[in-house]
């Protein structure tokens, strides 16, 4: 019975993964799963980071076609800057290990995202304040803003387009 179960699992393989750079607080790591079995296989990828600065959720169950390959995404959450070894193993839907574990290095730098957002926000706020201060200091002058018109000039009718019939005065 054990030999039959091992023979069924021998055709599933989790491809090795290169170093992953996670630059935001939430990210996704993609794994490639190969199925050399003559039947479709329902699998999940379970990842275990060796440090608490990175958390990983179990993947959703993915059906890998017979003799085919599928990509399995795993959601990860970074809480601090760190380099961490992560172990990934291919499991069945009920949690039984189906392949040998694969380890890879993950570099988590979630502060780049939050620091970048803060810097852009501060620069926009400074620009807004400087614009308001400049506008208030400049005020109104004879060339800008509200103009006063003498009453005689305001009541004169506008000339006819192209000039008046009597000529320019």
C-alpha positions in Angstrom: 0.0 0.0 0.0 2.8 2.4 0.9 4.7 1.5 -2.3 1.6 2.2 -4.4 1.1 5.6 -2.7 4.8 6.5 -3.2 4.5 5.5 -6.9 1.6 7.9 -7.4 3.5 10.8 -5.8 6.7 10.2 -7.8 5.4 12.0 -10.8 4.7 15.4 -9.1 7.5 17.9 -8.8 7.9 21.4 -7.4 10.4 23.3 -9.6 13.2 25.1 -7.8 12.7 28.8 -7.4 15.3 31.6 -7.6 15.8 34.4 -5.1 12.6 36.4 -4.7 12.5 40.1 -4.0 9.4 41.3 -2.2 9.3 45.1 -2.2 5.8 45.7 -0.8 4.1 44.6 2.3 1.9 42.2 0.4 3.2 40.2 -2.5 3.0 36.9 -4.4 5.5 34.2 -5.1 4.7 31.9 -8.1 5.7 28.2 -8.1 5.8 25.9 -11.1 4.4 22.4 -10.6 5.1 19.6 -13.0 2.9 16.5 -13.3 4.3 13.4 -14.9 1.4 11.2 -13.8 -1.1 9.8 -16.2 -4.0 11.6 -14.3 -4.7 15.1 -13.3 -3.6 16.0 -9.8 -5.0 18.5 -7.3 -2.2 20.1 -5.3 -1.3 23.0 -3.0 2.0 24.7 -2.1 2.7 25.1 1.5 5.5 27.6 2.3 7.3 28.0 5.6 9.6 31.0 6.2 12.3 30.6 8.8 11.9 34.1 10.2 8.9 36.0 11.5 9.5 38.9 9.2 7.7 37.1 6.4 4.4 35.2 6.6 3.0 33.0 3.9 -0.5 31.7 3.4 -1.2 28.3 2.0 -2.0 28.4 -1.7 -5.4 27.6 -3.2 -5.9 24.1 -4.6 -4.8 23.9 -8.2 -5.5 21.1 -10.7 -2.3 20.2 -12.7 -3.2 18.4 -15.9 -1.7 15.0 -16.7 1.7 15.3 -18.2 1.5 19.1 -17.9 2.6 22.0 -15.8 0.8 24.7 -13.8 1.7 27.8 -11.9 0.6 28.1 -8.3 0.6 31.6 -6.7 1.3 31.9 -2.9 0.4 35.1 -1.1 3.1 36.5 1.3 3.1 39.3 3.8 6.3 41.1 4.7 6.5 42.9 8.1 10.1 44.0 8.2 13.3 44.3 6.1 15.1 40.9 6.1 16.6 38.1 4.1 14.9 34.8 4.9 15.2 31.2 3.8 11.8 29.8 2.8 10.9 26.1 2.5 8.2 25.2 0.0 6.6 21.7 -0.2 4.0 20.4 -2.6 1.0 18.9 -0.8 -2.3 17.3 -1.6 -5.6 19.1 -0.8 -5.7 17.4 2.6 -2.1 18.3 3.5 -0.2 15.2 2.7 3.3 15.9 1.3 3.7 15.0 -2.3 7.3 16.1 -3.1 10.6 16.9 -1.6 10.9 20.4 -0.1 12.4 23.2 -2.1 14.2 26.1 -0.4 14.8 29.6 -1.7 16.0 33.0 -0.4 13.4 35.8 -0.1 14.5 39.4 0.3 11.7 41.4 1.9 11.9 45.2 1.9 8.3 46.4 2.6 9.5 49.8 3.8 10.4 51.0 0.3 6.7 51.2 -0.6 5.7 53.1 2.6 8.7 55.4 2.6 8.2 56.3 -1.1 4.6 57.1 -0.5 5.4 59.3 2.5 8.1 61.2 0.6 5.8 61.9 -2.3 3.0 63.0 0.1 5.3 65.4 1.9 6.6 66.9 -1.3 3.1 67.5 -2.5 2.1 69.1 0.8 5.1 71.4 0.7 4.3 72.5 -2.8 0.7 73.3 -1.9 1.7 75.4 1.2 4.4 77.3 -0.9 1.8 78.0 -3.6 -0.7 79.4 -1.1 1.9 81.5 0.7 3.2 82.9 -2.7 -0.3 83.7 -3.8 -1.2 85.5 -0.5 2.1 87.5 -0.5 1.7 88.7 -4.1 -1.8 90.0 -3.5 -3.4 92.2 -6.1 -1.8 95.0 -8.2 -2.9 97.3 -10.9 -1.9 94.7 -13.5 -3.4 91.7 -11.7 -6.7 91.0 -9.9 -9.7 93.3 -9.6 -9.5 96.6 -11.5 -11.4 99.7 -10.8 -13.1 101.4 -13.7 -14.2 105.0 -13.7 -17.9 105.5 -14.1 -17.7 107.4 -17.4 -15.7 104.6 -19.0 -18.1 101.9 -17.8 -21.2 103.5 -19.4 -19.8 104.2 -22.9 -21.2 101.8 -25.5 -18.9 99.4 -27.2 -17.8 100.2 -30.7 -19.1 98.3 -33.7 -17.0 95.4 -34.8 -14.5 96.5 -37.5 -14.8 100.2 -36.4 -17.5 102.8 -36.5 -19.2 104.1 -39.7 -17.8 107.6 -39.0 -14.2 106.3 -38.7 -12.0 106.0 -35.7 -12.2 108.8 -33.3 
